[in-house]
Every structure is written in C-alpha cells, then in structure tokens.
Amino acid sequence: MISPAGRRFTRRSSRIKRRDADPLIAGGAPLVLYWFGGRQLDYFDGTEAVEQWKVVRQALTSQTPQLRGDVVWTGGLWVGDDDEDLLLLTGQC
C-alpha cells in the first residue's frame, strides 16, 4: 500500500489485538480503515488517527468476526520502508 504522502507499506501481520494496537496509535502510527463491502480506504494520521481509533477500537476483534449487523473490524500491522508502523483495519457488517 502507498500512503497519500507516497510512503510504501507492506503487511507484517493479519490479526492484531486492541492491546497491541493501542501503543501503535499512541506512538503516531497512521490508521487506515478499509470498508470491505464498499472497497473504500480512509487514511488518518496524527490526531485524526487517535480520534478515529477511539471510535472503532471496541469493534476490533482478533477472531473471525461473528457478524451481527454492526460493523466489526479485524486489524493488521503494516510496516513502511522506513520501518514506520501503520494499522489497517478491515470493516465488515
């Protein structure tokens, strides 16, 4: 994946837990929300990433989502060429 600033990221892990994602966001990692059904990517960094993380955090699951009508997120760690982290969440409902 390439960020809006042109940074390249590759996936490091496909499942991440909230407790592991918290320090990433607190440390300044960008947050990308991928809406699976709409094939839409939303990129957030800085304070926008922190605020959006507060919105979606409780819906993050590291297990196979049990779909109940609400949006459920699975997340993965992506790492840039410059060793910077990015958190990508895939939303399903």
PLY file of the C-alpha trace (Angstrom):
ply
format ascii 1.0
element vertex 93
property float x
property float y
property float z
element edge 92
property int vertex1
property int vertex2
end_header
0.00 0.00 0.00
1.16 3.55 -0.66
0.13 6.38 1.69
-1.09 9.76 0.42
2.44 11.06 1.17
3.96 8.35 -1.07
5.27 6.08 1.72
5.17 2.36 0.92
3.82 -0.14 3.45
3.72 -3.95 3.43
1.69 -6.21 5.67
3.52 -7.68 8.64
0.57 -9.38 10.38
-3.04 -10.07 9.55
-4.51 -10.16 13.07
-3.86 -7.68 15.82
-5.39 -7.27 19.27
-6.54 -4.00 20.83
-3.82 -4.12 23.45
-1.20 -4.37 20.68
-2.81 -1.70 18.52
-3.14 0.87 21.32
0.59 1.66 21.53
0.85 1.86 17.73
-1.75 4.62 17.56
-0.39 6.32 20.68
3.06 6.27 19.06
1.82 8.10 15.98
1.08 5.27 13.55
-1.40 6.15 10.81
-4.74 4.35 10.79
-6.37 3.07 7.62
-9.97 1.88 7.57
-10.83 -0.43 4.71
-14.58 -0.81 4.24
-14.71 -4.32 2.75
-18.16 -4.03 1.16
-17.56 -0.63 -0.38
-13.90 -1.14 -1.27
-13.16 2.22 0.31
-9.95 3.22 2.11
-9.93 6.05 4.66
-6.48 7.24 5.79
-5.97 9.03 9.13
-2.80 10.21 10.80
-1.85 12.37 13.76
-4.74 13.47 15.95
-7.24 12.26 13.35
-5.89 8.70 13.77
-6.20 8.94 17.56
-9.78 10.25 17.36
-10.88 7.65 14.79
-9.23 4.87 16.83
-11.41 5.87 19.79
-14.47 5.40 17.56
-13.59 1.94 16.18
-11.49 0.43 18.99
-14.28 -1.50 20.73
-15.36 -3.14 17.48
-11.87 -4.59 16.77
-11.70 -8.36 17.04
-8.72 -10.65 16.54
-11.01 -13.63 15.91
-13.12 -14.44 12.88
-15.95 -11.89 13.06
-19.34 -13.14 14.15
-21.45 -10.86 12.04
-24.48 -9.47 13.87
-25.33 -6.46 11.72
-22.92 -3.99 13.33
-19.55 -3.15 11.81
-16.82 -5.45 13.10
-13.15 -4.73 12.44
-10.16 -7.01 12.04
-6.77 -5.39 12.01
-3.27 -5.92 10.81
0.11 -4.32 11.25
1.75 -2.86 8.16
5.36 -1.63 8.11
6.82 1.06 5.89
10.11 1.05 4.02
11.29 3.45 6.72
10.26 0.96 9.49
7.29 3.13 10.49
4.13 1.26 11.51
0.62 1.57 10.10
-2.55 0.00 11.47
-5.02 -1.19 8.83
-8.50 -2.27 9.91
-10.91 -4.11 7.63
-14.57 -3.44 8.42
-17.35 -5.93 7.77
-21.01 -5.84 8.68
0 1
1 2
2 3
3 4
4 5
5 6
6 7
7 8
8 9
9 10
10 11
11 12
12 13
13 14
14 15
15 16
16 17
17 18
18 19
19 20
20 21
21 22
22 23
23 24
24 25
25 26
26 27
27 28
28 29
29 30
30 31
31 32
32 33
33 34
34 35
35 36
36 37
37 38
38 39
39 40
40 41
41 42
42 43
43 44
44 45
45 46
46 47
47 48
48 49
49 50
50 51
51 52
52 53
53 54
54 55
55 56
56 57
57 58
58 59
59 60
60 61
61 62
62 63
63 64
64 65
65 66
66 67
67 68
68 69
69 70
70 71
71 72
72 73
73 74
74 75
75 76
76 77
77 78
78 79
79 80
80 81
81 82
82 83
83 84
84 85
85 86
86 87
87 88
88 89
89 90
90 91
91 92
